[in-house]
């Protein structure tokens, strides 16, 4: 194991990073070094940019993967090599598409269709919290419950505790007057 790798692992452990994070960050720096076939302390900022460009365009890695690689490389340059001026980021790709919001009638039917008062209060509270935070969040919540009509037998929201979906049973819609 090289002295730079040992120093990086030591710094990561001093920063109380999890073993998976240590592995991911060390792997990111190792991949950078393998890409240029030289030690990572001899790779310039522009070459790091080219490496990230390669990951995005040629390897077609997702934003989260590129961001993780960049976080490891950034940690290496800032904490291990002491280059505090290492400024580089990968902006997230924005979809530009917002979900279609539910109408007031659809929301009212959703809330009326729940059998249990507990489930109704849960849905009302979650919807109100989303409305308080912003219309986009409320719309996102309504789409997360996967309900466009009350004809289904339940509302699935997820993931809940332990990454399992939450199911709130509802009755069939009553016609609105």
Buried (B, 14 or more C-beta within 10 A) or exposed (E): EEEBBEBBBEBBEEEEBEEEBBBBBBEBBBBBBEBBEEEBEEBEEEBBEBBBEEBBEEEEBEEEBBBBBBBBBBBBBBBBBEBEEBEEEBEEEEEEEEEEBBEEEBBEBBBBBBEEEEBBEBBBEBBEEBEEEEEEEBBBBBBBBEBEEBEBEBBBBEEEEEEEEBBBEBEEBEEEE
